[in-house]
Amino acid sequence: MESIDARYTRLIQEGLPDNLCLTWCQSDDLEDIARKFGADVETGLWATIDEIEEMEQEDDEAVLLELDSMGDWAIAFEPNGIEGSRKAVMESVSIGGCAFSIFWNVELDSSVIYAVDGRIVTSFTLLEIERRSGSDPAALDEMLTEIELNDGLSMPARKARLLALGEMISGQRLTSEWLRSPKFIFQINDPIPDPIIPREYLNPRAPFLDDPEFMLILERLSVEVAPHIARMVASIVAAAVLPDSPLAKDVLRFLHQGERFKGEREALQAQLERTSQEISRTDSLQGELSSEARKEMHNRQIASHALSVLARSLNPYSVNAAYGAAAEAVNLPLLPRVDFMRLEVLWNVAKHIERSRYSVER
């Protein structure tokens, strides 16, 4: 009998892409699902694999949603999309039933979400399976134990077992035939916006929402608060990951007090880039790695990631600084839960400001 790892590893080898978002939806109304993903239902059409490839080649910026029915369920396949990884989409598509989504890319950004009747029940990432959040973080614990999905597995094994988890929740098995079968294709032209404050942060209300600076940002939701967002994002990340870094302290001083001499911003950006490259080098960690060496490499990667956040916060255009720093920061692994919550809200505000600015420019 073929093992879970072998079966789903083979499916990955047969065509599942490195950048992947899959959502199992407890509904067979494909047009309704497409609408809840933010797709234009007027663009819907059935297409073969070859026809889909032609569509992607004709417009490489098109965001396609591929849907197919499986029993009473539907599978939403996004080879290069992320909509199923968004809480707003999962809350919407799970109303009246449930939905389960997995997302990962080559940079190891990832999310796993299980939603029931409009609520995010549990969510986690590939890198931190044991660290789950939601209205009932332990909701899938028995299934996770049954398929032996845990942080001790290799990354390919984790991905294979997440695919198996989708099968276990839905009762629908992904096969090579499904992968090659025609799909109902839609274009996502107008993604639904995320709520500024996720529902689970309101009941009970997260205390940080009542901090004076946070209240200022949430009250105004405009370009004028972009510098506040960039400063707050940089401060959260520096405190969590780089508490003793003189360079991080220099960046925070600049963001709070401004330029002391001409060219200071550019000098800090250059120093951040050099330092990031230096600490992310793994020349001394080649070959078979001990657990301590793997931990050291992981810590270097996190520190390099944090420096990238600080570099983005120094963008001279305040909206770009807020958007870039927040986008980078929400993908930092191993942050304390409250820090991630704060960053998620700041990221949502930054996206709102960016969308508003874009709408005005159009």
Contacts in CASP RR format, 6 or more apart in sequence:
PFRMAT RR
TARGET T0000
AUTHOR 0000-0000-0000
METHOD contacts of the structure
MODEL  1
MESIDARYTRLIQEGLPDNLCLTWCQSDDLEDIARKFGADVETGLWATID
EIEEMEQEDDEAVLLELDSMGDWAIAFEPNGIEGSRKAVMESVSIGGCAF
SIFWNVELDSSVIYAVDGRIVTSFTLLEIERRSGSDPAALDEMLTEIELN
DGLSMPARKARLLALGEMISGQRLTSEWLRSPKFIFQINDPIPDPIIPRE
YLNPRAPFLDDPEFMLILERLSVEVAPHIARMVASIVAAAVLPDSPLAKD
VLRFLHQGERFKGEREALQAQLERTSQEISRTDSLQGELSSEARKEMHNR
QIASHALSVLARSLNPYSVNAAYGAAAEAVNLPLLPRVDFMRLEVLWNVA
KHIERSRYSVER
4 147 0 8 1.000
4 160 0 8 1.000
4 161 0 8 1.000
4 164 0 8 1.000
5 156 0 8 1.000
5 157 0 8 1.000
5 160 0 8 1.000
5 161 0 8 1.000
7 160 0 8 1.000
7 164 0 8 1.000
8 159 0 8 1.000
8 160 0 8 1.000
8 161 0 8 1.000
8 163 0 8 1.000
8 164 0 8 1.000
8 174 0 8 1.000
9 156 0 8 1.000
9 160 0 8 1.000
10 176 0 8 1.000
11 163 0 8 1.000
11 174 0 8 1.000
11 175 0 8 1.000
11 176 0 8 1.000
11 179 0 8 1.000
12 156 0 8 1.000
12 159 0 8 1.000
12 160 0 8 1.000
12 163 0 8 1.000
14 176 0 8 1.000
14 179 0 8 1.000
15 179 0 8 1.000
16 179 0 8 1.000
17 79 0 8 1.000
17 80 0 8 1.000
18 105 0 8 1.000
18 106 0 8 1.000
19 79 0 8 1.000
19 80 0 8 1.000
19 81 0 8 1.000
19 104 0 8 1.000
19 105 0 8 1.000
19 106 0 8 1.000
20 78 0 8 1.000
20 79 0 8 1.000
20 102 0 8 1.000
20 103 0 8 1.000
20 104 0 8 1.000
20 105 0 8 1.000
21 76 0 8 1.000
21 77 0 8 1.000
21 78 0 8 1.000
21 81 0 8 1.000
21 82 0 8 1.000
21 83 0 8 1.000
21 84 0 8 1.000
21 85 0 8 1.000
21 101 0 8 1.000
21 102 0 8 1.000
21 103 0 8 1.000
22 75 0 8 1.000
22 76 0 8 1.000
22 77 0 8 1.000
22 78 0 8 1.000
22 101 0 8 1.000
22 102 0 8 1.000
22 103 0 8 1.000
22 163 0 8 1.000
23 75 0 8 1.000
23 76 0 8 1.000
23 78 0 8 1.000
23 84 0 8 1.000
23 89 0 8 1.000
23 90 0 8 1.000
23 93 0 8 1.000
23 99 0 8 1.000
23 100 0 8 1.000
23 101 0 8 1.000
24 73 0 8 1.000
24 74 0 8 1.000
24 75 0 8 1.000
24 76 0 8 1.000
24 99 0 8 1.000
24 100 0 8 1.000
24 101 0 8 1.000
24 166 0 8 1.000
24 169 0 8 1.000
24 170 0 8 1.000
24 172 0 8 1.000
25 33 0 8 1.000
25 73 0 8 1.000
25 74 0 8 1.000
25 75 0 8 1.000
25 76 0 8 1.000
25 93 0 8 1.000
25 94 0 8 1.000
25 99 0 8 1.000
26 72 0 8 1.000
26 73 0 8 1.000
26 94 0 8 1.000
26 96 0 8 1.000
26 97 0 8 1.000
26 98 0 8 1.000
26 99 0 8 1.000
26 170 0 8 1.000
27 33 0 8 1.000
27 72 0 8 1.000
27 73 0 8 1.000
27 74 0 8 1.000
27 93 0 8 1.000
27 97 0 8 1.000
28 69 0 8 1.000
28 71 0 8 1.000
28 72 0 8 1.000
28 73 0 8 1.000
28 74 0 8 1.000
29 74 0 8 1.000
30 67 0 8 1.000
30 69 0 8 1.000
30 74 0 8 1.000
30 184 0 8 1.000
31 41 0 8 1.000
31 44 0 8 1.000
33 67 0 8 1.000
33 74 0 8 1.000
33 76 0 8 1.000
33 93 0 8 1.000
34 41 0 8 1.000
34 44 0 8 1.000
34 65 0 8 1.000
34 67 0 8 1.000
34 184 0 8 1.000
34 186 0 8 1.000
35 41 0 8 1.000
36 89 0 8 1.000
36 92 0 8 1.000
36 93 0 8 1.000
36 192 0 8 1.000
37 65 0 8 1.000
37 76 0 8 1.000
37 83 0 8 1.000
37 84 0 8 1.000
37 89 0 8 1.000
37 93 0 8 1.000
37 186 0 8 1.000
37 188 0 8 1.000
37 191 0 8 1.000
37 192 0 8 1.000
38 83 0 8 1.000
38 89 0 8 1.000
38 188 0 8 1.000
38 189 0 8 1.000
38 190 0 8 1.000
38 191 0 8 1.000
38 192 0 8 1.000
39 65 0 8 1.000
39 186 0 8 1.000
39 187 0 8 1.000
39 188 0 8 1.000
39 189 0 8 1.000
40 186 0 8 1.000
40 187 0 8 1.000
40 188 0 8 1.000
40 189 0 8 1.000
40 190 0 8 1.000
41 186 0 8 1.000
43 185 0 8 1.000
43 186 0 8 1.000
43 187 0 8 1.000
43 189 0 8 1.000
44 184 0 8 1.000
44 185 0 8 1.000
44 186 0 8 1.000
44 187 0 8 1.000
45 184 0 8 1.000
45 185 0 8 1.000
46 182 0 8 1.000
46 183 0 8 1.000
46 184 0 8 1.000
46 185 0 8 1.000
47 55 0 8 1.000
47 182 0 8 1.000
47 183 0 8 1.000
47 185 0 8 1.000
48 182 0 8 1.000
49 180 0 8 1.000
49 182 0 8 1.000
52 64 0 8 1.000
52 66 0 8 1.000
52 183 0 8 1.000
52 185 0 8 1.000
55 62 0 8 1.000
55 64 0 8 1.000
55 185 0 8 1.000
56 62 0 8 1.000
56 64 0 8 1.000
62 187 0 8 1.000
63 78 0 8 1.000
63 80 0 8 1.000
63 81 0 8 1.000
63 83 0 8 1.000
63 187 0 8 1.000
63 188 0 8 1.000
63 189 0 8 1.000
63 191 0 8 1.000
64 78 0 8 1.000
64 79 0 8 1.000
64 80 0 8 1.000
64 185 0 8 1.000
64 186 0 8 1.000
64 187 0 8 1.000
64 188 0 8 1.000
65 76 0 8 1.000
65 77 0 8 1.000
65 78 0 8 1.000
65 83 0 8 1.000
65 185 0 8 1.000
65 186 0 8 1.000
65 187 0 8 1.000
65 188 0 8 1.000
66 76 0 8 1.000
66 77 0 8 1.000
66 78 0 8 1.000
66 79 0 8 1.000
66 183 0 8 1.000
66 184 0 8 1.000
66 185 0 8 1.000
67 74 0 8 1.000
67 75 0 8 1.000
67 76 0 8 1.000
67 77 0 8 1.000
67 183 0 8 1.000
67 184 0 8 1.000
67 185 0 8 1.000
67 186 0 8 1.000
68 74 0 8 1.000
68 75 0 8 1.000
68 77 0 8 1.000
68 178 0 8 1.000
68 181 0 8 1.000
68 182 0 8 1.000
68 183 0 8 1.000
68 184 0 8 1.000
70 170 0 8 1.000
70 172 0 8 1.000
70 178 0 8 1.000
71 172 0 8 1.000
73 170 0 8 1.000
73 171 0 8 1.000
73 172 0 8 1.000
75 172 0 8 1.000
75 174 0 8 1.000
75 178 0 8 1.000
76 84 0 8 1.000
76 93 0 8 1.000
77 183 0 8 1.000
78 84 0 8 1.000
81 188 0 8 1.000
82 103 0 8 1.000
83 89 0 8 1.000
83 188 0 8 1.000
83 191 0 8 1.000
84 90 0 8 1.000
84 93 0 8 1.000
84 101 0 8 1.000
84 103 0 8 1.000
84 113 0 8 1.000
85 101 0 8 1.000
85 103 0 8 1.000
85 111 0 8 1.000
85 113 0 8 1.000
86 191 0 8 1.000
86 194 0 8 1.000
87 113 0 8 1.000
87 115 0 8 1.000
87 120 0 8 1.000
87 123 0 8 1.000
87 194 0 8 1.000
87 198 0 8 1.000
88 192 0 8 1.000
88 193 0 8 1.000
88 194 0 8 1.000
88 195 0 8 1.000
89 192 0 8 1.000
90 99 0 8 1.000
90 101 0 8 1.000
90 113 0 8 1.000
90 115 0 8 1.000
90 118 0 8 1.000
90 120 0 8 1.000
91 115 0 8 1.000
91 118 0 8 1.000
91 119 0 8 1.000
91 120 0 8 1.000
91 199 0 8 1.000
92 118 0 8 1.000
92 192 0 8 1.000
93 99 0 8 1.000
93 115 0 8 1.000
94 115 0 8 1.000
94 116 0 8 1.000
94 117 0 8 1.000
94 118 0 8 1.000
94 119 0 8 1.000
95 117 0 8 1.000
95 118 0 8 1.000
96 117 0 8 1.000
96 118 0 8 1.000
97 116 0 8 1.000
97 117 0 8 1.000
98 114 0 8 1.000
98 115 0 8 1.000
98 116 0 8 1.000
98 117 0 8 1.000
98 169 0 8 1.000
99 113 0 8 1.000
99 114 0 8 1.000
99 115 0 8 1.000
100 113 0 8 1.000
100 114 0 8 1.000
100 115 0 8 1.000
100 165 0 8 1.000
100 166 0 8 1.000
100 169 0 8 1.000
100 170 0 8 1.000
101 111 0 8 1.000
101 112 0 8 1.000
101 113 0 8 1.000
102 110 0 8 1.000
102 111 0 8 1.000
102 112 0 8 1.000
102 162 0 8 1.000
102 163 0 8 1.000
102 165 0 8 1.000
102 166 0 8 1.000
103 109 0 8 1.000
103 110 0 8 1.000
103 111 0 8 1.000
103 112 0 8 1.000
104 110 0 8 1.000
104 126 0 8 1.000
104 159 0 8 1.000
107 331 0 8 1.000
108 126 0 8 1.000
108 127 0 8 1.000
108 155 0 8 1.000
109 331 0 8 1.000
110 125 0 8 1.000
110 126 0 8 1.000
110 127 0 8 1.000
111 123 0 8 1.000
111 124 0 8 1.000
111 125 0 8 1.000
112 123 0 8 1.000
112 124 0 8 1.000
112 125 0 8 1.000
112 126 0 8 1.000
112 162 0 8 1.000
112 165 0 8 1.000
113 120 0 8 1.000
113 122 0 8 1.000
113 123 0 8 1.000
114 120 0 8 1.000
114 121 0 8 1.000
114 122 0 8 1.000
114 123 0 8 1.000
114 139 0 8 1.000
114 140 0 8 1.000
114 169 0 8 1.000
115 121 0 8 1.000
119 135 0 8 1.000
119 199 0 8 1.000
120 134 0 8 1.000
120 135 0 8 1.000
120 198 0 8 1.000
120 199 0 8 1.000
120 200 0 8 1.000
121 134 0 8 1.000
121 135 0 8 1.000
121 136 0 8 1.000
121 139 0 8 1.000
122 132 0 8 1.000
122 133 0 8 1.000
122 134 0 8 1.000
122 135 0 8 1.000
122 136 0 8 1.000
122 137 0 8 1.000
122 138 0 8 1.000
122 139 0 8 1.000
122 140 0 8 1.000
123 132 0 8 1.000
123 133 0 8 1.000
123 134 0 8 1.000
124 130 0 8 1.000
124 131 0 8 1.000
124 132 0 8 1.000
124 133 0 8 1.000
125 131 0 8 1.000
125 333 0 8 1.000
126 155 0 8 1.000
126 158 0 8 1.000
126 159 0 8 1.000
126 162 0 8 1.000
127 333 0 8 1.000
127 334 0 8 1.000
128 151 0 8 1.000
128 333 0 8 1.000
128 334 0 8 1.000
129 144 0 8 1.000
129 149 0 8 1.000
129 150 0 8 1.000
129 151 0 8 1.000
129 158 0 8 1.000
130 150 0 8 1.000
130 151 0 8 1.000
132 138 0 8 1.000
133 200 0 8 1.000
133 337 0 8 1.000
134 200 0 8 1.000
135 200 0 8 1.000
140 165 0 8 1.000
140 169 0 8 1.000
143 165 0 8 1.000
143 168 0 8 1.000
143 169 0 8 1.000
144 150 0 8 1.000
144 165 0 8 1.000
146 168 0 8 1.000
147 161 0 8 1.000
147 164 0 8 1.000
147 165 0 8 1.000
147 168 0 8 1.000
148 161 0 8 1.000
149 158 0 8 1.000
149 161 0 8 1.000
149 162 0 8 1.000
149 165 0 8 1.000
153 161 0 8 1.000
163 174 0 8 1.000
167 173 0 8 1.000
167 174 0 8 1.000
193 351 0 8 1.000
193 352 0 8 1.000
193 355 0 8 1.000
194 348 0 8 1.000
194 351 0 8 1.000
195 348 0 8 1.000
196 218 0 8 1.000
196 221 0 8 1.000
196 345 0 8 1.000
196 348 0 8 1.000
196 349 0 8 1.000
196 352 0 8 1.000
197 209 0 8 1.000
197 218 0 8 1.000
197 345 0 8 1.000
197 348 0 8 1.000
198 344 0 8 1.000
198 345 0 8 1.000
198 348 0 8 1.000
201 209 0 8 1.000
201 341 0 8 1.000
201 345 0 8 1.000
206 338 0 8 1.000
206 341 0 8 1.000
208 214 0 8 1.000
208 338 0 8 1.000
208 341 0 8 1.000
208 342 0 8 1.000
209 215 0 8 1.000
209 218 0 8 1.000
209 345 0 8 1.000
213 228 0 8 1.000
213 232 0 8 1.000
214 232 0 8 1.000
214 342 0 8 1.000
214 345 0 8 1.000
216 225 0 8 1.000
216 228 0 8 1.000
217 225 0 8 1.000
217 228 0 8 1.000
217 229 0 8 1.000
217 232 0 8 1.000
217 346 0 8 1.000
217 349 0 8 1.000
218 345 0 8 1.000
218 349 0 8 1.000
221 349 0 8 1.000
221 352 0 8 1.000
221 353 0 8 1.000
222 353 0 8 1.000
222 356 0 8 1.000
223 318 0 8 1.000
223 319 0 8 1.000
223 353 0 8 1.000
223 356 0 8 1.000
223 357 0 8 1.000
225 349 0 8 1.000
225 353 0 8 1.000
226 318 0 8 1.000
226 319 0 8 1.000
226 321 0 8 1.000
226 322 0 8 1.000
226 350 0 8 1.000
226 353 0 8 1.000
227 255 0 8 1.000
227 318 0 8 1.000
227 321 0 8 1.000
227 322 0 8 1.000
229 322 0 8 1.000
229 325 0 8 1.000
229 326 0 8 1.000
229 346 0 8 1.000
229 349 0 8 1.000
229 350 0 8 1.000
229 353 0 8 1.000
230 255 0 8 1.000
230 313 0 8 1.000
230 315 0 8 1.000
230 318 0 8 1.000
230 321 0 8 1.000
230 322 0 8 1.000
230 325 0 8 1.000
231 252 0 8 1.000
231 255 0 8 1.000
231 256 0 8 1.000
231 313 0 8 1.000
232 342 0 8 1.000
232 346 0 8 1.000
233 309 0 8 1.000
233 313 0 8 1.000
233 322 0 8 1.000
233 325 0 8 1.000
233 326 0 8 1.000
233 329 0 8 1.000
233 343 0 8 1.000
233 346 0 8 1.000
234 251 0 8 1.000
234 252 0 8 1.000
234 255 0 8 1.000
234 309 0 8 1.000
234 310 0 8 1.000
234 313 0 8 1.000
234 325 0 8 1.000
235 252 0 8 1.000
236 329 0 8 1.000
236 339 0 8 1.000
236 342 0 8 1.000
236 343 0 8 1.000
237 306 0 8 1.000
237 309 0 8 1.000
237 310 0 8 1.000
237 329 0 8 1.000
237 332 0 8 1.000
237 343 0 8 1.000
238 245 0 8 1.000
238 248 0 8 1.000
238 249 0 8 1.000
238 251 0 8 1.000
238 252 0 8 1.000
238 306 0 8 1.000
238 310 0 8 1.000
240 306 0 8 1.000
240 332 0 8 1.000
240 335 0 8 1.000
240 336 0 8 1.000
240 339 0 8 1.000
241 302 0 8 1.000
241 303 0 8 1.000
241 305 0 8 1.000
241 306 0 8 1.000
241 332 0 8 1.000
241 335 0 8 1.000
242 248 0 8 1.000
242 303 0 8 1.000
242 306 0 8 1.000
242 307 0 8 1.000
242 310 0 8 1.000
247 268 0 8 1.000
247 271 0 8 1.000
247 272 0 8 1.000
247 275 0 8 1.000
247 307 0 8 1.000
247 310 0 8 1.000
248 306 0 8 1.000
248 307 0 8 1.000
248 310 0 8 1.000
250 268 0 8 1.000
251 268 0 8 1.000
251 272 0 8 1.000
251 310 0 8 1.000
251 313 0 8 1.000
251 314 0 8 1.000
254 260 0 8 1.000
254 264 0 8 1.000
254 265 0 8 1.000
254 268 0 8 1.000
254 314 0 8 1.000
255 313 0 8 1.000
255 314 0 8 1.000
259 265 0 8 1.000
265 314 0 8 1.000
265 316 0 8 1.000
268 314 0 8 1.000
269 311 0 8 1.000
269 314 0 8 1.000
272 307 0 8 1.000
272 308 0 8 1.000
272 310 0 8 1.000
272 311 0 8 1.000
272 314 0 8 1.000
273 311 0 8 1.000
275 307 0 8 1.000
276 304 0 8 1.000
276 307 0 8 1.000
276 308 0 8 1.000
276 311 0 8 1.000
277 304 0 8 1.000
279 300 0 8 1.000
279 303 0 8 1.000
279 304 0 8 1.000
279 307 0 8 1.000
280 300 0 8 1.000
280 301 0 8 1.000
280 303 0 8 1.000
280 304 0 8 1.000
281 300 0 8 1.000
282 297 0 8 1.000
282 300 0 8 1.000
285 293 0 8 1.000
285 296 0 8 1.000
285 297 0 8 1.000
289 297 0 8 1.000
302 332 0 8 1.000
302 333 0 8 1.000
302 334 0 8 1.000
305 328 0 8 1.000
305 331 0 8 1.000
305 332 0 8 1.000
306 332 0 8 1.000
308 328 0 8 1.000
309 325 0 8 1.000
309 328 0 8 1.000
309 329 0 8 1.000
309 332 0 8 1.000
310 325 0 8 1.000
312 321 0 8 1.000
312 324 0 8 1.000
312 325 0 8 1.000
312 327 0 8 1.000
312 328 0 8 1.000
313 321 0 8 1.000
313 324 0 8 1.000
313 325 0 8 1.000
314 321 0 8 1.000
315 321 0 8 1.000
315 324 0 8 1.000
315 325 0 8 1.000
319 350 0 8 1.000
319 353 0 8 1.000
319 354 0 8 1.000
319 357 0 8 1.000
322 346 0 8 1.000
322 349 0 8 1.000
322 350 0 8 1.000
322 353 0 8 1.000
323 350 0 8 1.000
323 351 0 8 1.000
323 353 0 8 1.000
323 354 0 8 1.000
324 350 0 8 1.000
326 343 0 8 1.000
326 346 0 8 1.000
326 347 0 8 1.000
326 349 0 8 1.000
326 350 0 8 1.000
327 347 0 8 1.000
327 350 0 8 1.000
329 343 0 8 1.000
329 346 0 8 1.000
329 347 0 8 1.000
330 340 0 8 1.000
330 343 0 8 1.000
330 344 0 8 1.000
330 347 0 8 1.000
332 343 0 8 1.000
335 343 0 8 1.000
END
